[in-house]
Amino acid sequence: MDITSVTVGLPVTDLEASCLWYGAVLERTEPDLEPEDGVAEYEVGGIWIQLVVDDQAEVHPARVRFGVDDVAAQHTRIGALGIDVGPVQCVAGAVDWFDVRDPDGNVLSLYSLVDEKGRTA
């Protein structure tokens, strides 16, 4: 199998509100694609995040993890948007990370790899 791209579908109840939220978090003014009614897509780090309207979104939340250069800086930036972010967690010699939930309960985890001395890799 030769995989040419990856798309992660996230269920949302209000596409407009979700596009505003994801636009702020991903620092985008608008989605990269809106292929049909009820669907908006963002290309992020070589994958596609596809927001899909689903009235049952809160029942089946998804989780997506994004690697970033400076997780502490992103924690501060996203918190400054008025979004409730979880605390930065540290796994010694491996990773620093935090979770944030979108309006429908889907979880975005942001992480930075660290070396054995606790420095960002």
Secondary structure, 3 states (H helix, E strand, C coil): CCCCCCEEEEEECCHHHHHHHHHHHHCCCCCCECCCCCEEEEEECCEEEEEEECCCHHHCCCEEEEECCCHHHHHHHHHHCCCCECCCEEECCCEEEEEEECCCCCEEEEEEEECCCCCEC
